[in-house]
Amino acid sequence: MLWSLIIGMLVVALGVPIGDFLYKKTKEEMKSGQRWFKIIVVTGLLGAIIAIFIRNDFLFFTFLFISIVTSRSLKR
């Protein structure tokens, strides 16, 4: 159980550099798709909250990873 949490946190932490890399490579798409990226971030956060309540670590880390990667492109 502890190992799965540690691995999940490491994967979520990788979302930051992956999000930065994707932003640098796809700047044109980021400008036109801002609305969709905001929807993806909100959906990912809602999915993570639901995953907490149903006690599913895999879904929690997956939705959190998606939210982090997407939000990195919105902050700029």
N, CA, C and O atoms as a GROMACS GRO file, in nm:
protein
  304
    1MET      N    1   0.082  -0.120   0.000
    1MET     CA    2   0.000   0.000   0.000
    1MET      C    3   0.087   0.126   0.000
    1MET      O    4   0.061   0.221  -0.074
    2LEU      N    5   0.189   0.126   0.083
    2LEU     CA    6   0.277   0.242   0.091
    2LEU      C    7   0.352   0.264  -0.038
    2LEU      O    8   0.370   0.378  -0.082
    3TRP      N    9   0.397   0.156  -0.101
    3TRP     CA   10   0.471   0.168  -0.226
    3TRP      C   11   0.385   0.225  -0.337
    3TRP      O   12   0.433   0.304  -0.418
    4SER      N   13   0.259   0.187  -0.342
    4SER     CA   14   0.171   0.240  -0.447
    4SER      C   15   0.149   0.390  -0.428
    4SER      O   16   0.138   0.463  -0.526
    5LEU      N   17   0.142   0.436  -0.303
    5LEU     CA   18   0.128   0.579  -0.278
    5LEU      C   19   0.254   0.656  -0.318
    5LEU      O   20   0.246   0.764  -0.375
    6ILE      N   21   0.369   0.599  -0.287
    6ILE     CA   22   0.496   0.664  -0.323
    6ILE      C   23   0.510   0.672  -0.474
    6ILE      O   24   0.548   0.776  -0.528
    7ILE      N   25   0.481   0.562  -0.543
    7ILE     CA   26   0.489   0.562  -0.689
    7ILE      C   27   0.388   0.660  -0.748
    7ILE      O   28   0.420   0.732  -0.843
    8GLY      N   29   0.268   0.664  -0.693
    8GLY     CA   30   0.167   0.758  -0.741
    8GLY      C   31   0.210   0.903  -0.724
    8GLY      O   32   0.188   0.984  -0.814
    9MET      N   33   0.272   0.935  -0.611
    9MET     CA   34   0.319   1.072  -0.589
    9MET      C   35   0.432   1.108  -0.686
    9MET      O   36   0.439   1.222  -0.733
   10LEU      N   37   0.518   1.012  -0.714
   10LEU     CA   38   0.626   1.039  -0.810
   10LEU      C   39   0.571   1.062  -0.951
   10LEU      O   40   0.619   1.150  -1.022
   11VAL      N   41   0.472   0.985  -0.989
   11VAL     CA   42   0.411   1.003  -1.121
   11VAL      C   43   0.342   1.138  -1.130
   11VAL      O   44   0.352   1.206  -1.231
   12VAL      N   45   0.271   1.177  -1.024
   12VAL     CA   46   0.204   1.307  -1.023
   12VAL      C   47   0.308   1.419  -1.028
   12VAL      O   48   0.286   1.520  -1.096
   13ALA      N   49   0.419   1.403  -0.959
   13ALA     CA   50   0.525   1.504  -0.962
   13ALA      C   51   0.585   1.518  -1.102
   13ALA      O   52   0.630   1.626  -1.140
   14LEU      N   53   0.585   1.410  -1.179
   14LEU     CA   54   0.634   1.418  -1.317
   14LEU      C   55   0.542   1.501  -1.406
   14LEU      O   56   0.582   1.540  -1.516
   15GLY      N   57   0.422   1.527  -1.360
   15GLY     CA   58   0.329   1.608  -1.438
   15GLY      C   59   0.378   1.751  -1.461
   15GLY      O   60   0.346   1.812  -1.563
   16VAL      N   61   0.455   1.803  -1.368
   16VAL     CA   62   0.505   1.941  -1.382
   16VAL      C   63   0.602   1.953  -1.500
   16VAL      O   64   0.579   2.036  -1.588
   17PRO      N   65   0.709   1.874  -1.506
   17PRO     CA   66   0.799   1.890  -1.622
   17PRO      C   67   0.734   1.847  -1.754
   17PRO      O   68   0.765   1.903  -1.859
   18ILE      N   69   0.646   1.748  -1.749
   18ILE     CA   70   0.579   1.705  -1.871
   18ILE      C   71   0.487   1.816  -1.922
   18ILE      O   72   0.481   1.842  -2.042
   19GLY      N   73   0.414   1.882  -1.832
   19GLY     CA   74   0.328   1.993  -1.871
   19GLY      C   75   0.408   2.109  -1.929
   19GLY      O   76   0.366   2.169  -2.028
   20ASP      N   77   0.522   2.140  -1.869
   20ASP     CA   78   0.607   2.246  -1.922
   20ASP      C   79   0.659   2.212  -2.061
   20ASP      O   80   0.663   2.296  -2.150
   21PHE      N   81   0.700   2.086  -2.079
   21PHE     CA   82   0.750   2.042  -2.209
   21PHE      C   83   0.641   2.052  -2.316
   21PHE      O   84   0.665   2.101  -2.426
   22LEU      N   85   0.522   2.005  -2.284
   22LEU     CA   86   0.411   2.012  -2.381
   22LEU      C   87   0.375   2.155  -2.415
   22LEU      O   88   0.340   2.185  -2.529
   23TYR      N   89   0.382   2.244  -2.316
   23TYR     CA   90   0.353   2.385  -2.343
   23TYR      C   91   0.453   2.444  -2.442
   23TYR      O   92   0.414   2.516  -2.535
   24LYS      N   93   0.579   2.413  -2.424
   24LYS     CA   94   0.682   2.467  -2.513
   24LYS      C   95   0.668   2.414  -2.655
   24LYS      O   96   0.696   2.486  -2.751
   25LYS      N   97   0.624   2.290  -2.669
   25LYS     CA   98   0.613   2.230  -2.802
   25LYS      C   99   0.483   2.263  -2.874
   25LYS      O  100   0.477   2.248  -2.996
   26THR      N  101   0.380   2.307  -2.803
   26THR     CA  102   0.249   2.328  -2.866
   26THR      C  103   0.190   2.464  -2.828
   26THR      O  104   0.073   2.471  -2.788
   27LYS      N  105   0.267   2.569  -2.840
   27LYS     CA  106   0.218   2.702  -2.802
   27LYS      C  107   0.098   2.747  -2.885
   27LYS      O  108   0.009   2.814  -2.832
   28GLU      N  109   0.094   2.711  -3.013
   28GLU     CA  110  -0.016   2.756  -3.098
   28GLU      C  111  -0.149   2.697  -3.054
   28GLU      O  112  -0.251   2.766  -3.052
   29GLU      N  113  -0.149   2.570  -3.019
   29GLU     CA  114  -0.272   2.504  -2.977
   29GLU      C  115  -0.319   2.555  -2.842
   29GLU      O  116  -0.439   2.556  -2.814
   30MET      N  117  -0.227   2.597  -2.758
   30MET     CA  118  -0.262   2.643  -2.625
   30MET      C  119  -0.344   2.771  -2.630
   30MET      O  120  -0.434   2.791  -2.548
   31LYS      N  121  -0.316   2.858  -2.725
   31LYS     CA  122  -0.389   2.984  -2.735
   31LYS      C  123  -0.533   2.961  -2.776
   31LYS      O  124  -0.624   3.023  -2.721
   32SER      N  125  -0.555   2.875  -2.872
   32SER     CA  126  -0.690   2.855  -2.923
   32SER      C  127  -0.773   2.761  -2.835
   32SER      O  128  -0.895   2.762  -2.844
   33GLY      N  129  -0.710   2.682  -2.751
   33GLY     CA  130  -0.783   2.584  -2.673
   33GLY      C  131  -0.791   2.614  -2.524
   33GLY      O  132  -0.812   2.522  -2.444
   34GLN      N  133  -0.775   2.741  -2.486
   34GLN     CA  134  -0.777   2.777  -2.344
   34GLN      C  135  -0.904   2.731  -2.273
   34GLN      O  136  -0.898   2.679  -2.161
   35ARG      N  137  -1.018   2.749  -2.336
   35ARG     CA  138  -1.146   2.712  -2.274
   35ARG      C  139  -1.150   2.562  -2.248
   35ARG      O  140  -1.195   2.518  -2.142
   36TRP      N  141  -1.103   2.484  -2.344
   36TRP     CA  142  -1.107   2.338  -2.330
   36TRP      C  143  -1.009   2.291  -2.223
   36TRP      O  144  -1.037   2.194  -2.151
   37PHE      N  145  -0.896   2.357  -2.213
   37PHE     CA  146  -0.800   2.319  -2.111
   37PHE      C  147  -0.854   2.347  -1.972
   37PHE      O  148  -0.830   2.269  -1.879
   38LYS      N  149  -0.926   2.457  -1.956
   38LYS     CA  150  -0.989   2.486  -1.826
   38LYS      C  151  -1.092   2.381  -1.791
   38LYS      O  152  -1.104   2.340  -1.675
   39ILE      N  153  -1.168   2.336  -1.890
   39ILE     CA  154  -1.268   2.231  -1.867
   39ILE      C  155  -1.199   2.101  -1.826
   39ILE      O  156  -1.248   2.030  -1.739
   40ILE      N  157  -1.087   2.069  -1.889
   40ILE     CA  158  -1.013   1.947  -1.855
   40ILE      C  159  -0.960   1.955  -1.713
   40ILE      O  160  -0.964   1.856  -1.640
   41VAL      N  161  -0.909   2.071  -1.673
   41VAL     CA  162  -0.856   2.086  -1.537
   41VAL      C  163  -0.967   2.066  -1.434
   41VAL      O  164  -0.949   1.994  -1.337
   42VAL      N  165  -1.080   2.131  -1.455
   42VAL     CA  166  -1.192   2.118  -1.361
   42VAL      C  167  -1.243   1.974  -1.355
   42VAL      O  168  -1.270   1.922  -1.248
   43THR      N  169  -1.254   1.911  -1.471
   43THR     CA  170  -1.299   1.772  -1.476
   43THR      C  171  -1.200   1.680  -1.403
   43THR      O  172  -1.241   1.589  -1.331
   44GLY      N  173  -1.073   1.704  -1.422
   44GLY     CA  174  -0.971   1.624  -1.354
   44GLY      C  175  -0.977   1.640  -1.203
   44GLY      O  176  -0.963   1.543  -1.129
   45LEU      N  177  -0.997   1.764  -1.157
   45LEU     CA  178  -1.006   1.786  -1.013
   45LEU      C  179  -1.132   1.723  -0.955
   45LEU      O  180  -1.128   1.665  -0.846
   46LEU      N  181  -1.243   1.734  -1.026
   46LEU     CA  182  -1.366   1.668  -0.979
   46LEU      C  183  -1.349   1.517  -0.976
   46LEU      O  184  -1.395   1.451  -0.882
   47GLY      N  185  -1.284   1.462  -1.077
   47GLY     CA  186  -1.258   1.318  -1.079
   47GLY      C  187  -1.169   1.275  -0.963
   47GLY      O  188  -1.190   1.169  -0.905
   48ALA      N  189  -1.071   1.358  -0.929
   48ALA     CA  190  -0.982   1.326  -0.817
   48ALA      C  191  -1.059   1.328  -0.685
   48ALA      O  192  -1.037   1.243  -0.599
   49ILE      N  193  -1.148   1.424  -0.670
   49ILE     CA  194  -1.229   1.432  -0.547
   49ILE      C  195  -1.321   1.310  -0.536
   49ILE      O  196  -1.335   1.252  -0.429
   50ILE      N  197  -1.383   1.273  -0.646
   50ILE     CA  198  -1.470   1.154  -0.645
   50ILE      C  199  -1.389   1.029  -0.614
   50ILE      O  200  -1.435   0.941  -0.541
   51ALA      N  201  -1.268   1.020  -0.670
   51ALA     CA  202  -1.183   0.903  -0.645
   51ALA      C  203  -1.144   0.893  -0.498
   51ALA      O  204  -1.125   0.782  -0.446
   52ILE      N  205  -1.131   1.006  -0.429
   52ILE     CA  206  -1.103   1.002  -0.285
   52ILE      C  207  -1.220   0.937  -0.212
   52ILE      O  208  -1.200   0.852  -0.125
   53PHE      N  209  -1.341   0.977  -0.248
   53PHE     CA  210  -1.458   0.923  -0.179
   53PHE      C  211  -1.482   0.776  -0.207
   53PHE      O  212  -1.530   0.703  -0.121
   54ILE      N  213  -1.448   0.730  -0.327
   54ILE     CA  214  -1.466   0.587  -0.356
   54ILE      C  215  -1.339   0.507  -0.323
   54ILE      O  216  -1.334   0.386  -0.346
   55ARG      N  217  -1.238   0.575  -0.269
   55ARG     CA  218  -1.114   0.513  -0.222
   55ARG      C  219  -1.042   0.434  -0.332
   55ARG      O  220  -1.006   0.318  -0.314
   56ASN      N  221  -1.023   0.502  -0.446
   56ASN     CA  222  -0.953   0.440  -0.557
   56ASN      C  223  -0.828   0.523  -0.586
   56ASN      O  224  -0.835   0.628  -0.650
   57ASP      N  225  -0.714   0.474  -0.539
   57ASP     CA  226  -0.588   0.548  -0.553
   57ASP      C  227  -0.548   0.565  -0.699
   57ASP      O  228  -0.497   0.671  -0.737
   58PHE      N  229  -0.569   0.463  -0.780
   58PHE     CA  230  -0.530   0.470  -0.920
   58PHE      C  231  -0.604   0.582  -0.992
   58PHE      O  232  -0.542   0.661  -1.064
   59LEU      N  233  -0.735   0.591  -0.973
   59LEU     CA  234  -0.812   0.699  -1.036
   59LEU      C  235  -0.773   0.835  -0.981
   59LEU      O  236  -0.765   0.933  -1.055
   60PHE      N  237  -0.747   0.841  -0.850
   60PHE     CA  238  -0.708   0.968  -0.790
   60PHE      C  239  -0.580   1.022  -0.852
   60PHE      O  240  -0.575   1.138  -0.893
   61PHE      N  241  -0.477   0.938  -0.861
   61PHE     CA  242  -0.351   0.984  -0.917
   61PHE      C  243  -0.362   1.011  -1.067
   61PHE      O  244  -0.294   1.099  -1.119
   62THR      N  245  -0.446   0.936  -1.137
   62THR     CA  246  -0.464   0.959  -1.280
   62THR      C  247  -0.529   1.094  -1.305
   62THR      O  248  -0.480   1.172  -1.387
   63PHE      N  249  -0.638   1.123  -1.236
   63PHE     CA  250  -0.705   1.251  -1.256
   63PHE      C  251  -0.618   1.367  -1.209
   63PHE      O  252  -0.619   1.474  -1.272
   64LEU      N  253  -0.544   1.349  -1.102
   64LEU     CA  254  -0.455   1.454  -1.054
   64LEU      C  255  -0.343   1.481  -1.154
   64LEU      O  256  -0.306   1.596  -1.177
   65PHE      N  257  -0.288   1.376  -1.213
   65PHE     CA  258  -0.184   1.392  -1.315
   65PHE      C  259  -0.237   1.470  -1.435
   65PHE      O  260  -0.170   1.561  -1.484
   66ILE      N  261  -0.356   1.435  -1.482
   66ILE     CA  262  -0.416   1.506  -1.595
   66ILE      C  263  -0.437   1.653  -1.561
   66ILE      O  264  -0.408   1.740  -1.644
   67SER      N  265  -0.485   1.682  -1.442
   67SER     CA  266  -0.507   1.821  -1.402
   67SER      C  267  -0.378   1.900  -1.394
   67SER      O  268  -0.373   2.015  -1.437
   68ILE      N  269  -0.273   1.839  -1.342
   68ILE     CA  270  -0.146   1.910  -1.328
   68ILE      C  271  -0.083   1.937  -1.465
   68ILE      O  272  -0.038   2.048  -1.491
   69VAL      N  273  -0.081   1.837  -1.551
   69VAL     CA  274  -0.022   1.855  -1.684
   69VAL      C  275  -0.097   1.963  -1.760
   69VAL      O  276  -0.035   2.047  -1.825
   70THR      N  277  -0.228   1.961  -1.753
   70THR     CA  278  -0.308   2.060  -1.826
   70THR      C  279  -0.295   2.199  -1.766
   70THR      O  280  -0.287   2.297  -1.839
   71SER      N  281  -0.293   2.207  -1.634
   71SER     CA  282  -0.286   2.339  -1.570
   71SER      C  283  -0.151   2.407  -1.591
   71SER      O  284  -0.143   2.529  -1.587
   72ARG      N  285  -0.047   2.330  -1.614
   72ARG     CA  286   0.084   2.391  -1.641
   72ARG      C  287   0.083   2.474  -1.768
   72ARG      O  288   0.157   2.572  -1.780
   73SER      N  289   0.000   2.436  -1.861
   73SER     CA  290  -0.008   2.513  -1.984
   73SER      C  291  -0.098   2.635  -1.969
   73SER      O  292  -0.092   2.726  -2.052
   74LEU      N  293  -0.182   2.639  -1.867
   74LEU     CA  294  -0.271   2.753  -1.846
   74LEU      C  295  -0.206   2.865  -1.768
   74LEU      O  296  -0.249   2.980  -1.780
   75LYS      N  297  -0.105   2.836  -1.691
   75LYS     CA  298  -0.049   2.938  -1.604
   75LYS      C  299   0.030   3.044  -1.680
   75LYS      O  300   0.061   3.150  -1.625
   76ARG      N  301   0.063   3.018  -1.804
   76ARG     CA  302   0.144   3.114  -1.880
   76ARG      C  303   0.058   3.195  -1.970
   76ARG      O  304   0.108   3.281  -2.043
   0.00000   0.00000   0.00000
